[in-house]
Amino acid sequence: MATTTAPTTPTTPTAHRRPALLRISVALQTLAIFFQATTAGLLLSTSYGETLHSVGARVMYGTSMLYLLAAVLAWRPGGGPARPVLYATGFLVLASAQVVLGVTHHPALHVPLGVLMFGLSLLDLGRGPSAGRPRR
């Protein structure tokens, strides 16, 4: 009597890289936001603080876009869950608001939003590899 087994999907090296890229992008985003907090203090106390904070803002925005790209790649071609795409989109919206508030010099909103973003990014980083697990 012959037995049949359900076909399995092969795992390729790229299937493992996408979730890693997702975790790396969240870690980079968290570091960029922490760098912004550091340069905010320098902004108040040194002549070069404004330059560092301005460069850091561009890096933070870029890491938010990288996070969204990594989340989409892990979701669509990678077969992962869609939830990280929602998180990454939310971070990009918050980053956009943060940039606008910084450029228009609204520190009463800019600073608390930065603290919120850092906390949310830390929570997202703490979620770990479960965000990139493939669907069954």
Buried (B, 14 or more C-beta within 10 A) or exposed (E): EEEEEEEEEEEEEEBEBBBEBBBBBBBBBBBBBBBBBEBBEBBEEEEEBEEBBEEBBEBBBBBBBBBBBBBBBBBEEBBBBEEBBEBBBBBBEBBEBBBEBBEEEEEEBBBEBBEEBBEBBEEBBEBEEEBBEBEE
